[in-house]
Amino acid sequence: MKKILCLIDTLGIGGAERQMVGLATLLKQKGYDVDLVAYHKDEFYAPIARAGGIDPVFLSVKDSQWSKLKAVRQFIKQRHGYDWVIAYKGGPNAIGCLLKLIGMRFKLIVSERITNTTIGGKKRLFKLYRFADYVVPNAYSQGEFLSANFPWMKKKVVPISNFTDTNYFSPAECQSSEKQVILTAARVARQKNTMRYLEAISVLKKDGSDNIHFKWYGDVQRGEEDYARAVKDKVEELGIGDMIEFFPNVPNIVDYYRECTFFCLPSTFEGFPNVVCEAMSCGKPVICGRVCDNARIVSEGKNGLLFDPKDVNDIVNTLKTMISMPNEQRKQWGRESRNLAVNMLSEEAFINKYIDLIER
């Protein structure tokens, strides 16, 4: 059976990290010889890997790309090589490509975990993808972006959507609350559109919406501490501290999906958002921006609604529509969310697509 190295920068909390652990353990279950390697020692998802029969390896590196490249190269040699390397995220993608450039022999899958709107500073990385055998975006919109901007990449691009553990993220009966609870699970970051969301909540308060409460779970995006402070100041300026609460990441986010009335992700762009899929799998209606792959996940008018994330009024009106919806209709939309998640986002469909690449 083929030997596979799954390479990522960290096993800390995050969508890509969770997907990588799932990929490694699913490949292991299918009989492949799999190593899971990271070069920053954050073990948030390590217990899930160990439960799946994989003991992650954390390399000792300095904070330089050369140190990481050298450490991964040495590890591969110690393990007498691999048939495939599967890399997630920019740093590991670059390392995989550079190792092939200097002559290491393995087949390489690099994974794109977000949707780009401009090439920007990633031009060098995208050029390195010439050394990859396949480029796997988790969003069809990113696959279209790469194929349009780099025609030579088109034959290599194979989108594979994220999986959701529909057994773990499952519906549960919860006690009804006097107030509707609107949940967001996302980093506090410009991409997540926190400021406009606060403005929308302010409009709802002015309009007399007093039976709702917003909860946001997620840490501050690294490098956006100034933005997070501005968010805190904005809450005070708008006088909406009684309507929205911010909490850090929690390992038991499934409990909060189950307890909420509906889920909202106000991002201005995404890849393939795990949190939307998880909320759907927990049987919740969802609203989110009409961006990237969201319209592929959410069936508008059946299990959720979409809005223009740059238009505060559109966010407000969409929130009002869901808030004012009869409870039985929201429950029906939640059941449809669950059905869509089970049919579209299964682990089996996800892993079979990777196996198809590996066995070509």
DOMAR-312721 format. One record per residue (C-alpha): residue in one letter; chain; x, y, z. Coordinates in steps of 0.5 Angstrom, whole numbers, plus 2048, in hexadecimal, padded with zeros to 3 digits. Layout:
<nodes>
NODE   residu   chaine    px    py    pz
NODE        a        A     X     Y     Z
...
</nodes>
This chain:
<nodes>
NODE   residu   chaine    px    py    pz
NODE        m        A   800   800   800
NODE        k        A   802   807   7FE
NODE        k        A   806   80B   803
NODE        i        A   803   812   804
NODE        l        A   806   818   808
NODE        c        A   800   81D   80A
NODE        l        A   804   824   80C
NODE        i        A   801   82A   80F
NODE        d        A   804   830   813
NODE        t        A   800   82F   819
NODE        l        A   7FB   82A   81D
NODE        g        A   7F8   830   820
NODE        i        A   7F1   832   820
NODE        g        A   7EE   834   819
NODE        g        A   7EA   831   813
NODE        a        A   7F0   82F   80F
NODE        e        A   7F4   82C   815
NODE        r        A   7ED   828   816
NODE        q        A   7ED   825   80F
NODE        m        A   7F4   823   80F
NODE        v        A   7F3   81F   815
NODE        g        A   7ED   81C   812
NODE        l        A   7F0   81B   80B
NODE        a        A   7F6   817   80F
NODE        t        A   7F2   813   813
NODE        l        A   7ED   811   80E
NODE        l        A   7F3   80F   809
NODE        k        A   7F5   80B   80F
NODE        q        A   7EF   807   80F
NODE        k        A   7EF   806   808
NODE        g        A   7F6   802   809
NODE        y        A   7FB   807   807
NODE        d        A   801   808   80B
NODE        v        A   800   80F   80D
NODE        d        A   805   814   811
NODE        l        A   802   81B   814
NODE        v        A   807   820   814
NODE        a        A   807   827   817
NODE        y        A   80C   82C   818
NODE        h        A   809   830   81E
NODE        k        A   807   82D   824
NODE        d        A   800   82E   825
NODE        e        A   7FC   828   827
NODE        f        A   7F5   82A   827
NODE        y        A   7F3   825   822
NODE        a        A   7F8   820   824
NODE        p        A   7F4   81C   828
NODE        i        A   7EF   81B   822
NODE        a        A   7F5   818   81E
NODE        r        A   7F7   813   824
NODE        a        A   7F0   811   824
NODE        g        A   7F0   80F   81D
NODE        g        A   7F7   80B   81E
NODE        i        A   7FC   811   81C
NODE        d        A   801   814   821
NODE        p        A   803   81A   81E
NODE        v        A   80A   81C   81D
NODE        f        A   80C   823   81F
NODE        l        A   812   826   81C
NODE        s        A   817   82A   81F
NODE        v        A   819   830   81B
NODE        k        A   81B   837   81B
NODE        d        A   816   83D   819
NODE        s        A   819   83D   812
NODE        q        A   817   839   80B
NODE        w        A   81E   837   80A
NODE        s        A   81D   833   811
NODE        k        A   817   830   810
NODE        l        A   819   82E   809
NODE        k        A   81F   82B   80C
NODE        a        A   81B   827   811
NODE        v        A   816   824   80D
NODE        r        A   81B   822   808
NODE        q        A   81F   81E   80D
NODE        f        A   818   81B   810
NODE        i        A   817   818   809
NODE        k        A   81E   815   808
NODE        q        A   81D   812   80F
NODE        r        A   817   80F   80D
NODE        h        A   81A   80D   807
NODE        g        A   815   811   802
NODE        y        A   80E   811   800
NODE        d        A   80A   810   7FB
NODE        w        A   805   816   7FC
NODE        v        A   806   81C   800
NODE        i        A   7FF   820   801
NODE        a        A   801   827   803
NODE        y        A   7FB   82C   806
NODE        k        A   7FC   833   807
NODE        g        A   801   838   804
NODE        g        A   808   837   807
NODE        p        A   807   82F   807
NODE        n        A   805   830   800
NODE        a        A   80B   834   7FE
NODE        i        A   810   82F   802
NODE        g        A   80D   829   7FE
NODE        c        A   80E   82C   7F7
NODE        l        A   815   82E   7F9
NODE        l        A   817   827   7FB
NODE        k        A   815   825   7F4
NODE        l        A   819   82B   7F1
NODE        i        A   81F   828   7F5
NODE        g        A   81E   821   7F2
NODE        m        A   81A   81D   7F8
NODE        r        A   816   818   7F4
NODE        f        A   80F   818   7F6
NODE        k        A   808   81A   7F4
NODE        l        A   805   820   7F7
NODE        i        A   7FE   823   7F8
NODE        v        A   7FE   82A   7FA
NODE        s        A   7F7   82D   7FD
NODE        e        A   7F4   833   7FD
NODE        r        A   7F0   835   803
NODE        i        A   7ED   83C   801
NODE        t        A   7EA   840   7FB
NODE        n        A   7EF   845   7F8
NODE        t        A   7EC   84B   7F5
NODE        t        A   7F3   84E   7F3
NODE        i        A   7F9   84A   7F2
NODE        g        A   7FD   84F   7F6
NODE        g        A   803   84D   7FA
NODE        k        A   801   845   7F8
NODE        k        A   804   846   7F1
NODE        r        A   80B   842   7F3
NODE        l        A   807   83D   7F7
NODE        f        A   802   83C   7F1
NODE        k        A   808   83B   7EC
NODE        l        A   80B   836   7F0
NODE        y        A   805   832   7EF
NODE        r        A   808   82F   7E9
NODE        f        A   80C   82A   7ED
NODE        a        A   805   828   7F0
NODE        d        A   802   822   7ED
NODE        y        A   7FB   824   7EF
NODE        v        A   7F8   82B   7F2
NODE        v        A   7F2   829   7F6
NODE        p        A   7EE   82F   7F8
NODE        n        A   7E9   82E   7FD
NODE        a        A   7E4   833   7FA
NODE        y        A   7E2   833   7F2
NODE        s        A   7E3   83B   7F2
NODE        q        A   7EA   83A   7F4
NODE        g        A   7EB   835   7EE
NODE        e        A   7E8   839   7E9
NODE        f        A   7EC   83F   7EC
NODE        l        A   7F3   83B   7EB
NODE        s        A   7F1   838   7E4
NODE        a        A   7EF   83F   7E1
NODE        n        A   7F5   842   7E4
NODE        f        A   7FA   83D   7E2
NODE        p        A   7F7   839   7DC
NODE        w        A   7FD   834   7DD
NODE        m        A   7FA   832   7E4
NODE        k        A   7F4   830   7E1
NODE        k        A   7F5   829   7E0
NODE        k        A   7F8   828   7E7
NODE        v        A   7F2   82B   7EB
NODE        v        A   7ED   826   7EE
NODE        p        A   7E8   82A   7F3
NODE        i        A   7E7   825   7F9
NODE        s        A   7E2   828   7FE
NODE        n        A   7E3   827   805
NODE        f        A   7E0   822   809
NODE        t        A   7DB   823   810
NODE        d        A   7DB   81D   815
NODE        t        A   7D3   81D   815
NODE        n        A   7D4   818   81A
NODE        y        A   7D7   81D   81F
NODE        f        A   7D3   823   81C
NODE        s        A   7CC   820   81D
NODE        p        A   7C6   823   820
NODE        a        A   7C4   823   827
NODE        e        A   7BD   825   82A
NODE        c        A   7BF   82C   82F
NODE        q        A   7BB   830   833
NODE        s        A   7B7   836   830
NODE        s        A   7BA   83C   832
NODE        e        A   7B6   843   833
NODE        k        A   7BA   846   82E
NODE        q        A   7BD   844   827
NODE        v        A   7C4   842   827
NODE        i        A   7C8   844   821
NODE        l        A   7CF   840   821
NODE        t        A   7D5   842   81D
NODE        a        A   7DB   83E   81D
NODE        a        A   7E1   842   81A
NODE        r        A   7E8   845   81C
NODE        v        A   7E7   84D   81D
NODE        a        A   7EA   84F   817
NODE        r        A   7E9   854   811
NODE        q        A   7E7   84E   80C
NODE        k        A   7E1   84C   811
NODE        n        A   7DE   853   810
NODE        t        A   7DD   854   818
NODE        m        A   7DC   85C   817
NODE        r        A   7D7   85B   812
NODE        y        A   7D3   856   816
NODE        l        A   7D4   85A   81C
NODE        e        A   7D0   860   818
NODE        a        A   7CB   85B   816
NODE        i        A   7CA   859   81E
NODE        s        A   7C9   861   81F
NODE        v        A   7C4   862   81A
NODE        l        A   7C0   85C   81D
NODE        k        A   7C0   85F   824
NODE        k        A   7BE   866   821
NODE        d        A   7B8   862   81E
NODE        g        A   7B6   85F   825
NODE        s        A   7B8   858   824
NODE        d        A   7B9   856   82B
NODE        n        A   7B8   84F   82B
NODE        i        A   7BE   84D   828
NODE        h        A   7C5   84C   82A
NODE        f        A   7CC   84B   826
NODE        k        A   7D2   846   828
NODE        w        A   7D8   846   825
NODE        y        A   7DD   841   826
NODE        g        A   7E5   842   823
NODE        d        A   7EB   844   825
NODE        v        A   7EF   84B   822
NODE        q        A   7F2   849   81C
NODE        r        A   7FA   84A   81C
NODE        g        A   7FC   851   81A
NODE        e        A   7F5   854   81B
NODE        e        A   7F5   856   822
NODE        d        A   7F4   85D   820
NODE        y        A   7EE   85B   81C
NODE        a        A   7EB   857   822
NODE        r        A   7EC   85D   827
NODE        a        A   7E8   861   822
NODE        v        A   7E3   85C   822
NODE        k        A   7E3   85D   82A
NODE        d        A   7E2   864   829
NODE        k        A   7DD   864   824
NODE        v        A   7D9   860   828
NODE        e        A   7D9   865   82E
NODE        e        A   7D8   86B   829
NODE        l        A   7D2   867   826
NODE        g        A   7CF   866   82D
NODE        i        A   7CE   85E   82B
NODE        g        A   7D2   85B   831
NODE        d        A   7CB   858   833
NODE        m        A   7CA   855   82C
NODE        i        A   7D0   851   82A
NODE        e        A   7D5   84E   82E
NODE        f        A   7DC   84B   82C
NODE        f        A   7DF   845   82E
NODE        p        A   7E6   841   82D
NODE        n        A   7E6   83B   829
NODE        v        A   7E3   835   82D
NODE        p        A   7E5   82E   82B
NODE        n        A   7DD   82C   82C
NODE        i        A   7DA   831   827
NODE        v        A   7D5   82B   825
NODE        d        A   7D2   82D   82C
NODE        y        A   7D1   834   829
NODE        y        A   7CF   832   822
NODE        r        A   7C9   82E   825
NODE        e        A   7C7   833   82A
NODE        c        A   7C6   839   825
NODE        t        A   7C0   83B   821
NODE        f        A   7C4   83C   81B
NODE        f        A   7CB   83D   818
NODE        c        A   7CE   843   815
NODE        l        A   7D5   844   811
NODE        p        A   7D6   84B   80F
NODE        s        A   7DC   84A   80B
NODE        t        A   7DE   84E   805
NODE        f        A   7E2   848   802
NODE        e        A   7E3   841   804
NODE        g        A   7E6   83A   802
NODE        f        A   7E1   835   803
NODE        p        A   7DE   837   80A
NODE        n        A   7DF   831   80F
NODE        v        A   7DA   835   814
NODE        v        A   7D5   835   80F
NODE        c        A   7D5   82E   80E
NODE        e        A   7D5   82C   815
NODE        a        A   7CF   831   817
NODE        m        A   7CB   82D   812
NODE        s        A   7CD   826   814
NODE        c        A   7CB   828   81B
NODE        g        A   7C4   82A   818
NODE        k        A   7C4   831   817
NODE        p        A   7C2   836   812
NODE        v        A   7C8   83B   810
NODE        i        A   7C9   842   80D
NODE        c        A   7CF   844   80A
NODE        g        A   7D2   848   805
NODE        r        A   7D1   847   7FD
NODE        v        A   7D8   846   7FC
NODE        c        A   7DD   840   7F9
NODE        d        A   7DA   839   7FB
NODE        n        A   7D4   83B   7FF
NODE        a        A   7CF   83B   7FA
NODE        r        A   7D1   834   7F9
NODE        i        A   7D0   832   800
NODE        v        A   7CA   836   802
NODE        s        A   7C4   834   7FE
NODE        e        A   7C1   83B   7FE
NODE        g        A   7B9   83B   801
NODE        k        A   7BA   834   803
NODE        n        A   7BF   834   809
NODE        g        A   7C2   83B   809
NODE        l        A   7C2   842   806
NODE        l        A   7C8   846   802
NODE        f        A   7CA   84D   803
NODE        d        A   7CF   852   800
NODE        p        A   7D4   852   806
NODE        k        A   7D6   859   804
NODE        d        A   7CF   85C   804
NODE        v        A   7CD   85D   80B
NODE        n        A   7C6   85E   80A
NODE        d        A   7C6   858   806
NODE        i        A   7C9   854   80C
NODE        v        A   7C3   857   810
NODE        n        A   7BD   855   80C
NODE        t        A   7C0   84E   80B
NODE        l        A   7C1   84E   813
NODE        k        A   7BA   851   814
NODE        t        A   7B7   84B   80F
NODE        m        A   7BA   846   813
NODE        i        A   7B8   849   81A
NODE        s        A   7B1   84A   818
NODE        m        A   7B0   843   814
NODE        p        A   7AB   83E   818
NODE        n        A   7AE   83A   81D
NODE        e        A   7AC   833   819
NODE        q        A   7AE   836   812
NODE        r        A   7B5   837   815
NODE        k        A   7B5   830   818
NODE        q        A   7B3   82D   811
NODE        w        A   7B9   831   80E
NODE        g        A   7BE   82E   814
NODE        r        A   7BB   827   811
NODE        e        A   7BD   829   80A
NODE        s        A   7C4   82B   80D
NODE        r        A   7C5   825   810
NODE        n        A   7C3   821   80A
NODE        l        A   7C7   825   805
NODE        a        A   7CD   824   80A
NODE        v        A   7CD   81C   80A
NODE        n        A   7CC   81C   802
NODE        m        A   7D1   821   800
NODE        l        A   7D7   821   806
NODE        s        A   7D8   81A   808
NODE        e        A   7DF   817   80A
NODE        e        A   7DE   812   805
NODE        a        A   7DD   816   7FF
NODE        f        A   7E3   81B   801
NODE        i        A   7E8   815   802
NODE        n        A   7E6   811   7FB
NODE        k        A   7E8   818   7F7
NODE        y        A   7EF   818   7FA
NODE        i        A   7F0   810   7F9
NODE        d        A   7EE   811   7F2
NODE        l        A   7F4   816   7F1
NODE        i        A   7F8   812   7F5
NODE        e        A   7F7   80B   7F1
NODE        r        A   7F7   80F   7EA
</nodes>
